[in-house]
């Protein structure tokens, strides 16, 4: 969690305090709608700043909306594919917004970080389960990807916490360069995450050709490139097939990172045990 800000009456400035939020303190922003002296002026600490009701932080409210959208997507997955994609896309947008709002309003919290990660893992797991039903021949592969995703992120977060880290994104030199690059570069991380989701959603869309009739591209070079899949020589290329092809590099890199992250997290737990022997 971000360190809470404490007012210093003697100087009229703000300073950080490492005491727990649950203890008695006179922080200006420990309670909503309290005031603090900042530069000789009274500053109202309200809903869009750090306050005691962490469950109602703006990014956490966005997180709840994301849970609702993910649940709606799963509920409609086998009856309303277009609505499913719409709800899942909105949920994905909310995933980007909650982090931005947390930084904008300084409303980072451990509660929010766990809510975000759990929602990430469960949303992806649900999507992989849906693909396993739609593509029975790929069911075991979907289960493997689901297990790898959950195990890698859970072990990584736990290893970060027991080693004294404040965030699973804070990495030491023990970690592989690729994993460090993944967490240090938001563009790289975002590309890999979006590629995975795009791959899964594209496969979902391809399972409903009748529902997405007309969602295709008429291009000679694309027909030649995807000739292995097309039934007829002059058949149009489904747009989901193009999306899946674009997502392949990021999808592969993301799962390679998951494997490395799982291994190094377990090794980190071994080092933690050795230090405490």
C-alpha positions as CSV (number, residue, x, y, z in Angstrom):
1,X,0.0,0.0,0.0
2,X,1.1,3.5,-0.7
3,X,2.4,5.3,2.4
4,X,-0.2,7.5,4.0
5,X,0.5,11.2,4.1
6,X,0.8,12.9,7.5
7,X,0.5,16.6,8.2
8,X,3.2,18.4,10.1
9,X,1.6,21.3,12.1
10,X,5.0,22.9,12.8
11,X,5.9,23.3,9.2
12,X,2.6,23.3,7.4
13,X,3.9,20.6,5.0
14,X,3.2,16.9,4.4
15,X,5.4,14.1,5.3
16,X,5.2,10.3,5.0
17,X,4.4,8.1,8.0
18,X,5.1,4.3,8.1
19,X,2.7,3.5,10.9
20,X,-0.2,1.2,10.2
21,X,-3.5,2.7,9.1
22,X,-5.3,0.8,11.9
23,X,-3.4,2.6,14.7
24,X,-4.5,5.8,16.3
25,X,-3.1,8.8,14.4
26,X,-4.0,12.4,13.6
27,X,-3.4,12.1,9.8
28,X,-5.2,14.7,7.8
29,X,-6.3,12.1,5.3
30,X,-6.9,9.2,7.7
31,X,-10.6,10.1,7.6
32,X,-12.7,11.3,4.6
33,X,-13.6,15.0,4.6
34,X,-11.0,15.9,7.3
35,X,-8.7,18.9,6.6
36,X,-5.0,19.5,6.7
37,X,-2.8,22.6,6.4
38,X,-0.9,22.6,3.1
39,X,1.1,25.7,2.3
40,X,-0.9,27.7,4.9
41,X,-4.2,26.8,3.3
42,X,-6.9,24.4,4.4
43,X,-7.1,21.4,2.1
44,X,-10.3,19.2,2.2
45,X,-9.5,15.5,2.1
46,X,-12.4,13.9,0.3
47,X,-13.6,11.0,-1.7
48,X,-11.1,11.4,-4.5
49,X,-8.1,11.3,-2.1
50,X,-6.8,8.8,0.4
51,X,-9.3,8.1,3.1
52,X,-10.1,5.4,5.6
53,X,-12.9,3.7,3.7
54,X,-10.6,1.7,1.4
55,X,-13.4,-0.5,0.0
56,X,-14.8,2.7,-1.6
57,X,-11.6,3.9,-3.2
58,X,-12.4,4.9,-6.8
59,X,-10.2,2.2,-8.4
60,X,-11.8,-0.4,-6.1
61,X,-15.3,0.7,-7.2
62,X,-14.1,0.3,-10.8
63,X,-12.9,-3.2,-9.8
64,X,-16.4,-4.1,-8.6
65,X,-17.8,-3.0,-11.9
66,X,-15.2,-5.1,-13.6
67,X,-16.3,-8.2,-11.6
68,X,-19.9,-7.5,-12.7
69,X,-19.0,-7.3,-16.4
70,X,-16.8,-10.4,-16.2
71,X,-19.7,-12.3,-14.6
72,X,-22.1,-11.1,-17.3
73,X,-19.7,-12.2,-20.0
74,X,-19.5,-15.7,-18.6
75,X,-23.3,-15.9,-18.2
76,X,-23.8,-15.0,-21.8
77,X,-20.9,-17.0,-23.3
78,X,-23.0,-19.8,-24.7
79,X,-26.1,-17.9,-25.8
80,X,-25.2,-14.3,-26.7
81,X,-21.6,-14.3,-28.1
82,X,-21.7,-10.6,-29.3
83,X,-22.9,-9.5,-25.9
84,X,-20.3,-11.7,-24.2
85,X,-17.5,-10.0,-26.2
86,X,-18.9,-6.6,-25.4
87,X,-19.0,-7.2,-21.6
88,X,-15.6,-8.8,-21.7
89,X,-14.2,-5.8,-23.6
90,X,-15.7,-3.4,-21.1
91,X,-14.2,-5.4,-18.2
92,X,-10.8,-5.2,-19.9
93,X,-11.1,-1.4,-20.3
94,X,-11.9,-1.2,-16.5
95,X,-8.8,-3.2,-15.8
96,X,-6.8,-0.4,-17.4
97,X,-8.8,2.4,-15.7
98,X,-8.5,1.1,-12.1
99,X,-4.7,1.3,-12.2
100,X,-4.8,4.8,-13.7
101,X,-7.3,6.0,-11.1
102,X,-5.2,4.5,-8.3
103,X,-2.2,6.5,-9.4
104,X,-4.2,9.6,-10.2
105,X,-5.9,9.8,-6.8
106,X,-3.1,8.2,-4.8
107,X,-5.5,5.5,-3.8
108,X,-3.2,2.5,-4.1
109,X,-4.1,-0.3,-1.6
110,X,-3.2,-3.9,-0.9
111,X,-7.0,-4.6,-1.1
112,X,-7.1,-3.1,-4.6
113,X,-4.0,-5.0,-5.7
114,X,-5.4,-8.3,-4.6
115,X,-8.9,-7.5,-6.1
116,X,-7.3,-6.7,-9.4
117,X,-5.1,-9.8,-9.5
118,X,-7.9,-12.2,-8.4
119,X,-10.2,-10.7,-11.0
120,X,-7.5,-11.0,-13.7
121,X,-6.9,-14.6,-12.9
122,X,-10.5,-15.7,-12.6
123,X,-11.6,-13.8,-15.8
124,X,-8.8,-15.5,-17.8
125,X,-9.6,-18.9,-16.2
126,X,-13.3,-18.6,-17.0
127,X,-12.5,-17.6,-20.7
128,X,-10.1,-20.7,-21.0
129,X,-12.9,-22.9,-19.5
130,X,-15.3,-21.6,-22.1
131,X,-12.8,-22.3,-24.9
132,X,-12.3,-25.8,-23.5
133,X,-16.0,-26.4,-24.0
134,X,-16.2,-24.9,-27.5
135,X,-13.0,-26.7,-28.6
136,X,-13.1,-30.1,-26.9
137,X,-9.9,-31.1,-28.6
138,X,-8.1,-28.2,-27.0
139,X,-9.6,-28.7,-23.5
140,X,-6.4,-30.2,-21.9
141,X,-4.3,-27.4,-23.4
142,X,-6.7,-24.8,-22.0
143,X,-6.5,-26.4,-18.6
144,X,-2.7,-26.4,-18.7
145,X,-2.7,-22.7,-19.6
146,X,-5.1,-21.9,-16.8
147,X,-3.1,-23.8,-14.2
148,X,0.2,-22.1,-15.4
149,X,-1.4,-18.6,-15.2
150,X,-2.8,-19.1,-11.7
151,X,0.2,-20.9,-10.2
152,X,2.7,-18.4,-11.7
153,X,1.0,-15.3,-10.5
154,X,0.1,-16.7,-7.1
155,X,3.6,-18.0,-6.3
156,X,5.1,-14.7,-7.6
157,X,2.9,-12.6,-5.4
158,X,3.5,-14.8,-2.3
159,X,7.3,-14.8,-2.9
160,X,7.3,-11.0,-3.2
161,X,5.4,-10.6,0.1
162,X,7.5,-13.0,2.2
163,X,10.7,-11.4,0.9
164,X,9.5,-8.0,2.2
165,X,8.4,-6.5,-1.1
166,X,5.5,-4.0,-1.1
167,X,4.4,-5.0,-4.6
168,X,4.7,-8.0,-6.8
169,X,6.1,-5.6,-9.4
170,X,9.2,-4.9,-7.4
171,X,11.8,-7.4,-8.6
172,X,15.4,-8.1,-7.4
173,X,18.4,-9.0,-9.5
174,X,17.6,-12.7,-8.8
175,X,14.8,-12.5,-11.4
176,X,15.3,-13.2,-15.1
177,X,15.9,-10.2,-17.3
178,X,12.8,-11.0,-19.3
179,X,10.6,-11.0,-16.2
180,X,12.2,-7.8,-15.0
181,X,11.6,-6.1,-18.3
182,X,8.0,-7.3,-18.3
183,X,7.2,-5.6,-14.9
184,X,9.4,-2.6,-15.5
185,X,8.0,-1.6,-18.9
186,X,4.2,-1.0,-18.9
187,X,4.1,-1.0,-22.7
188,X,5.8,-4.4,-22.9
189,X,3.6,-5.8,-20.2
190,X,0.4,-4.3,-21.7
191,X,1.3,-5.8,-25.1
192,X,1.8,-9.3,-23.7
193,X,-1.4,-9.2,-21.6
194,X,-3.5,-7.8,-24.5
195,X,-2.1,-10.4,-26.9
196,X,-3.2,-13.2,-24.6
197,X,-6.7,-11.9,-24.2
198,X,-6.9,-11.1,-27.9
199,X,-5.8,-14.7,-28.7
200,X,-8.5,-16.2,-26.4
201,X,-11.2,-13.8,-27.6
202,X,-10.4,-14.4,-31.2
203,X,-10.6,-18.2,-30.8
204,X,-14.0,-17.6,-29.1
205,X,-15.2,-15.5,-32.0
206,X,-14.0,-18.1,-34.5
207,X,-16.2,-20.7,-32.8
208,X,-19.4,-18.7,-33.8
209,X,-19.1,-18.3,-37.6
210,X,-22.9,-17.8,-38.0
211,X,-23.1,-15.1,-35.3
212,X,-20.2,-13.1,-36.8
213,X,-21.0,-13.5,-40.5
214,X,-19.7,-10.6,-42.4
215,X,-16.9,-10.0,-39.9
216,X,-14.3,-10.9,-42.6
217,X,-11.7,-9.3,-44.8
218,X,-11.5,-9.8,-48.6
219,X,-7.8,-9.7,-49.4
220,X,-5.8,-11.8,-51.8
221,X,-2.6,-11.9,-49.8
222,X,-4.5,-12.7,-46.6
223,X,-6.4,-15.6,-48.4
224,X,-3.0,-17.0,-49.5
225,X,-1.5,-16.6,-46.0
226,X,-4.5,-18.4,-44.3
227,X,-5.1,-20.9,-47.1
228,X,-4.5,-23.7,-44.7
229,X,-7.7,-22.8,-42.9
230,X,-10.0,-21.6,-45.6
231,X,-12.3,-24.1,-47.2
232,X,-12.6,-22.4,-50.5
233,X,-9.9,-20.4,-52.5
234,X,-12.0,-17.2,-52.8
235,X,-13.3,-17.4,-49.2
236,X,-13.0,-14.2,-47.1
237,X,-10.7,-14.2,-44.1
238,X,-12.5,-13.9,-40.7
239,X,-11.3,-10.9,-38.8
240,X,-10.8,-13.0,-35.7
241,X,-8.3,-15.1,-37.6
242,X,-6.2,-12.0,-38.4
243,X,-6.4,-10.9,-34.7
244,X,-5.2,-14.3,-33.5
245,X,-2.3,-14.2,-35.9
246,X,-1.3,-10.8,-34.7
247,X,-1.5,-12.0,-31.0
248,X,0.8,-15.0,-31.5
249,X,4.1,-13.4,-30.5
250,X,2.8,-11.7,-27.4
251,X,0.9,-14.8,-26.4
252,X,4.0,-16.9,-26.6
253,X,6.2,-14.4,-24.7
254,X,3.6,-14.0,-22.0
255,X,3.4,-17.8,-21.3
256,X,7.2,-18.1,-21.4
257,X,7.3,-15.4,-18.8
258,X,4.8,-17.3,-16.7
259,X,7.0,-20.4,-16.8
260,X,10.1,-18.5,-15.8
261,X,8.2,-16.5,-13.1
262,X,6.8,-19.7,-11.6
263,X,10.3,-21.3,-11.4
264,X,12.1,-18.3,-10.0
265,X,9.3,-17.6,-7.5
266,X,9.7,-21.1,-6.1
267,X,13.5,-20.7,-6.0
268,X,12.9,-17.4,-4.1
269,X,10.9,-19.2,-1.5
270,X,13.7,-21.7,-1.1
271,X,16.2,-18.8,-0.5
272,X,13.7,-17.4,2.0
273,X,13.7,-20.7,3.9
274,X,17.5,-20.9,3.9
275,X,17.7,-17.4,5.4
276,X,15.4,-18.4,8.3
277,X,17.1,-21.7,9.1
